[in-house]
Amino acid sequence: MTWKNQQLPGDHAPVKSGGIGVLVVNLGTPDAPDTASVRRYLAEFLSDPRVVELPRLLWQPILRGAILTTRPKESAHAYRQVWTEDGSPLAAITREQAQGLQQRLGDRVQVRWAMRYGRPAIGDELAALMDAGCERILLAPLYPQYSAATTATVVDKAADKLRTMRWQPSLRTLPPYHDDPHYIDALARDLGAQLDALDFVPEVLLLSFHGMPERTLRLGDPYHCHCRKTARLVGEALGRADLRIETTFQSRFGRAKWLEPATDAVLEEEARRGTRRLAVAAPGFSADCLETLEELAIRGREQFLEAGGERFAALACLNARERGMAMLEAIVRRELAGWI
């Protein structure tokens, strides 16, 4: 008698199998824009050894002391500036991206979404896909440029869950897509349309990427190179000879030396040097979030105008608009090749 002809025990639990899943992942967000929620979120985020590469015995007293005592209140105020009726912009947009991807891929694939820090948790969503019969899962971190502090830590968290599972799914990981033609074309077309829609003509376009400590470059992280290549390719694809494009890095934290030039410093320097009309975009972010909506659109505007600038625009991320979703569908379908 073959295995297929054997009868399962009468008390055998129902088993679903044969399905294919996609888990879209972004960085994370607190549950609410209040001090307690932000403290929980920052405690998880800043305790990740991929994010802060210091010995735990040295770092944890600093984190649990000064940082988690003062920073949550400041960050909660910033989150309140951008919170919406749908909650966190990052969570709302990531959910919308997952829903849009589900519609585009159809019933053959099940799409869910997760946050690396906060909720919904990667482990819970992997388990939900497995329970739904997805034996093959594409883990899709929405980070165009690879960094150990982003893509790698998503894979780490997924592995933590796999270690607890008796029946593990087969797992693939979406590669970084910093120079993918679909991504570059989507960015150039989308940014070009936003620039055309402005009621002024910028002299300068800042392409602002999230910062990383400079030592990560020396340790072999390709993030800086990926960002620079994205900026170069986007500039070439835009093809605007009358627009000067500069690459900068934002969100510095702590006393360590970070990748430069710093976005906030360049905003002030440009205004003082005579630049009066400036736009900023954040091509490293797949969805608008605190760093784009508060740090760039609010504080960046204030910095530029107070230093002497006159017109300022913060351009939106690709989010769940048509060009971004078409790009996401294309690269996900490619990575699902052989499964669908």
N, C-alpha and C positions, 0 to 999 in steps of 0.2 A: 504494500500500500504506500502510495506516495504521500509526501507531506501535505499536498493540496487536498488530498482526499480524507485526511484525518479529521475527526470531529473535535472541536474545542470542548473543554469541560463546560458543563452547564452553568457554572458560576463565573465563567470567564467574562471580564469586563469588555464592553464594546470597544473596538479599536478602529480608529480612522487612520488611513494611510494613503500614500500615493500623491499627496498634495505638494504644491510649491508655494513658498512664502517669500515675501520681501519685507524686511524690517528697516524702515527709514529712521535714522537716528540723528538728532542734533544735540547741541551741548547741554542745555538744561536751563531751568528757571525755578525760582521759588514758587510756592503754591499761592502766595498772596504778597502784596507789596507792604508788608508790615515787618517790624524788626525781628520778631520771633521766627517767622518763615524765612526771612533772608539769612538769619544766623544759622538755621539748619542747613540751608542750601550752601552757604559759604563753608561751613564746617566740612561738608562732604566734598565739595569741590577742591578746597585748599588742602585737604588731607590726602589727596591723590598724589602718590610719589612721582607720577609722570608730570604733574602740573608744577609741583614745588620739589625740585630735586636736591633736597637737603636731608641730612640724617634725621630720622624721626625724633630721636631723643633731643636733638637741638631745635627742631622746628615746632613740635607740638606745644611746648610751653609758650613760645612766641605767639602761635596761632590762638591758643586757648586764652591767652592773656590779653595783650594789647589789641590784637586785630579783631577778635570776635567780641571785644568789649565796645569798640568804637565804630568799626566799619559797617556793621549791619544797619545801624540807624541812618548813616549817610547813604548807603545803597538803597535802603527802603524808600527814602525820599526820592531818589533818582527813579526807581521803579514806578512810583506813583505818578511821575510825570508822563509815563508812556502806557500805563495800564489801560485796558479797554474793557468794554462790556463783555467781551469774550475772554477776558483774563489777560494773561501774558501774551504779548504779540508773537514772541518766538513760538510758544506752544500752539497758539491759534493758527499761525501760518504753516507750521510743520504738519499739523493735523489736516489742514486744507491741501497741502501738497500730497499727503498720503491718500486722501480721498480722491484727488484728481488722478493720481497714478493708478488707483484701483479702477477707476472708470476707463482709463486708457488701456490697461492690460486685460481687463475683462475677468470673467469668472474662473478662468484657468489658473489664476494666481491670486493668493490672498495677501493683501497689503496691510500692515499695521505700522505704528510709529511709536518711538520711545525717546526719552531724554537720557543722556549719559548721567547727569546729576539731577536728582529730583524725580518727578513722576510724569508719565508712566515709565516704570523701570525696564531696562533692557531685559533682565532675567524674566520678569513677569510676562513680557510680550513674546519672548522666545518660547516660553512654556505655552502660552495661548496659541501660538501658531502650531506648535507640536501637537497640542490637544486637538486642534482642528484638522489634523492629519497631514500637516506639512512636513514631509521627511527631508525636503531639500529647501534650504533657506538662504537667500541672498541678504547679507548684512550690508546695509547701505548708509555709511556715515556721510552726511552731506557737507563734507569738508573738501573743497576743490584742491587745496594745497595740503600735502601730507605734513603732519607733525606728530612726534611721539606724544605730545600733550593733547592731541585731538583724536586722530584716527586710531593710533595704537591703543589708547586707553579704552576706546569703544570695543576693540577686539579683546582686550584684557577682561573687560566686564562680561562680555559674552562667554569667554572661556571659564570665568568663575561659575557661571550658571551651568555650562556643559559638564563641569566636574561633578555636579550634583545629580546629573540625569543618567538613569540606567540606559534608556533608549535615546541616543543622541541623533539629532538630524545631521545630514551632510550640510556643511556650511561653506559659502563663498563670501568674499568681502569685496565690495565695490572699490576699485583702485582710485587713487587720487586722479582728478581730471583737470588739473591746472592748465594743461596745454591741449586739451581735447578740442578738435575743431567745432564740435557741437556747442561746447561751453563758450569758446571764444566768440563764435558767431552770435550766439544768443546774447552775450554780454554787449558786444559791439552794437548790435541792432537795437537792443533795449536802451542802452545808455544814449545812443544816437537819437532815438525818438524822444527821450526825456530832455536832452539838451535842446532839441528843436522846439520843444513845447514851452521852454522858459521864456519869460518876457524880457530877458536881457541876454546878451552874448558874453559868455565867460571868457576871460583871458587865460585862465588856468583851470585845469581839471586835476584835482588830487585823487589818486587812487590809494585809498587808505586801507591797509591790512592790519589785522590784529597783531600786536607786538609779541615778541618772545625774548627772553633773556639772550643776550649775545652769545653766551657760552654754549647755547644749544647748537649754534652754527659750528662752533669749533669742535663740538662733540660728534658732529656728523649728521645732524638733523637737516634734511633737504628743504625745510620750510622756506627759508630766505630765498633760495634759488628758485623755488616754485613760484613764489610771489613775484619776484622780478621777471620771470619768464611770462607769467600771466599779464603783467602790466605792459611788457614790451609787445606782446601779441595783440592785446586789446588796442593799444595805441596804433599799431600798424593797421588793424582792421577798421578802426574808426576813420583813419585817413584824413584827419583835419589839420591842415598845415597852419591854420590860424589859431590853434589851440595848443598851448604848452601843457604837457602832461608830466606830472611829478608823482613819484611813488613814496609813500610814507607809512609809518607804523604807529598805531595808537595803543591806548590802554596800558600804559606803563604802570608797574606796581612794585613797590619796594625800592631798595637802594641799589640793587644790582644794575649793571649797564645793560640796556636793552637795544634791540635792533634800531638803527637810525636811518634816515632822519625821523624825528618824532612828529606826528601829525599836529599836535597842539603848537609846538614850536614853529613849524613851517607856516601854519595859519597866521600867526602873529608876524613872522618875518616877511611873508608875502605882502601883507597889508602895509608894513612899515617901508618896504621897498617900492611901494607905489601901485601894487596890484589892487584894483578897485572892484573887479568882478570875478568871482571864483565859485566853482562848483566842486563838490566832493562826492565820491562814490566809494562803496566798500565791496569790491568784487570777491573778496574772500568769504563773505557771509552769504549763505544761501537764502536766508530769511532775515527780515528786519527784526531788530532786537534792541536791548538796552544800549549796546555799543553804537548802533547806528542812529536810533531815534532820540536818545538823550545825549550821549557823548558827542556825536557829530552834529546832529540837526539842531540841538539846543545849545549845548556848551560851545561847540565849534563855531556856530554862528556868532555867539556873544564874543568869543575871542577875536574873530576876524573883524567884526564891526568895531569893537572897542579899540582895536589897534589901527583903525583908519580905513578899513574896507567899506564898501558901499553896498554891493549886491552879493548875496550868498545863496546858494542852493545846495541842499543835501539830496542826492538822487536815491531813489528807492532800490532795494535789492531785487533780484529776479522774482522772489516770492513764488506765488502760485499763478502768476500771469502766464499767458499763452506761450511766450518764448521760453520761459523757464521750464514750464511743464513739458513742452516738446523736447527740450534738451534732456530733461530727467528721464523721460520715457525712452529716448534713444539710447542713452548709456546704460539704463537698466536692462532694456531688451538685449543689448549686446552681451551683458554679463550673464544673462539667463540662457544664452545660446546653448543648445544641447539639452536643456531642461524643458523649454517650450518651443 
